[in-house]
Amino acid sequence: MKLNKNDILFYISLLLAVWFAWTGIIWTYNAALFISYPMGIISFILWRIIRNENTKRTKLIPIILTIGLILSLSVLLYLLIWD
């Protein structure tokens, strides 16, 4: 299987989006701002580069990023209200 530039950017962006979704809920000492959100921003930028490809796989990255952002903000809201 021959990989082109868009394939490599897709896999990197997918990996960073999953990292963002998994680590976005860690708000101890505002750790999400330093270990999660930069990866989410990089993933979003890489997705913007390859989104003109119009394949089904390019729709996966914004879904993962949206889920990660919703989880992260809901955990932050929970911590601000009840802690």
C-alpha positions as CSV (number, residue, x, y, z in Angstrom):
1,M,0.0,0.0,0.0
2,K,1.5,3.3,-1.1
3,L,0.9,6.2,1.3
4,N,0.6,9.7,0.0
5,K,0.7,13.0,1.8
6,N,-3.0,13.1,2.6
7,D,-2.9,9.6,4.1
8,I,-0.1,10.5,6.4
9,L,-1.8,13.8,7.5
10,F,-5.0,11.9,8.1
11,Y,-3.4,9.3,10.3
12,I,-1.5,11.9,12.3
13,S,-4.7,14.0,12.7
14,L,-6.7,11.0,13.7
15,L,-4.1,10.0,16.4
16,L,-4.0,13.6,17.7
17,A,-7.9,13.8,17.8
18,V,-8.1,10.5,19.8
19,W,-5.4,11.8,22.2
20,F,-7.5,15.0,22.6
21,A,-10.7,13.0,23.3
22,W,-9.0,10.8,25.9
23,T,-7.0,13.4,27.7
24,G,-9.4,16.3,27.5
25,I,-11.1,15.3,30.7
26,I,-7.9,15.7,32.9
27,W,-8.5,19.0,34.6
28,T,-6.1,18.5,37.5
29,Y,-4.0,21.6,37.8
30,N,-5.4,22.7,34.4
31,A,-3.5,19.9,32.7
32,A,-5.9,19.7,29.8
33,L,-4.7,23.1,28.7
34,F,-1.2,21.9,28.3
35,I,-1.4,18.2,27.3
36,S,-4.7,18.0,25.4
37,Y,-5.8,21.2,23.8
38,P,-2.6,21.8,21.8
39,M,-3.1,18.3,20.2
40,G,-6.7,19.1,19.4
41,I,-5.7,22.4,17.7
42,I,-3.0,20.7,15.7
43,S,-5.4,17.9,14.7
44,F,-8.0,20.5,13.6
45,I,-5.4,22.3,11.5
46,L,-4.3,19.1,9.8
47,W,-8.0,18.2,9.2
48,R,-8.5,21.6,7.5
49,I,-5.7,20.8,5.2
50,I,-7.1,17.5,4.0
51,R,-10.8,18.1,4.3
52,N,-11.1,18.9,0.5
53,E,-10.5,15.2,-0.1
54,N,-14.2,14.5,0.3
55,T,-13.9,11.0,1.5
56,K,-15.8,9.3,4.4
57,R,-12.7,9.2,6.5
58,T,-12.4,13.0,6.7
59,K,-15.7,13.2,8.5
60,L,-14.4,11.1,11.4
61,I,-11.9,13.6,12.7
62,P,-14.3,16.5,13.4
63,I,-16.7,14.0,15.1
64,I,-13.9,12.8,17.4
65,L,-12.8,16.4,18.1
66,T,-16.4,17.5,18.9
67,I,-16.9,14.6,21.3
68,G,-13.6,15.4,23.0
69,L,-14.5,19.1,23.3
70,I,-17.9,18.3,24.7
71,L,-16.5,15.8,27.3
72,S,-13.7,18.2,28.3
73,L,-16.0,21.2,28.8
74,S,-18.6,19.2,30.6
75,V,-16.0,17.9,33.1
76,L,-14.7,21.4,33.5
77,L,-18.2,22.7,34.2
78,Y,-18.8,19.9,36.7
79,L,-15.6,20.7,38.5
80,L,-16.5,24.4,38.6
81,I,-20.0,23.9,39.9
82,W,-19.7,21.0,42.3
83,D,-16.1,21.1,43.5
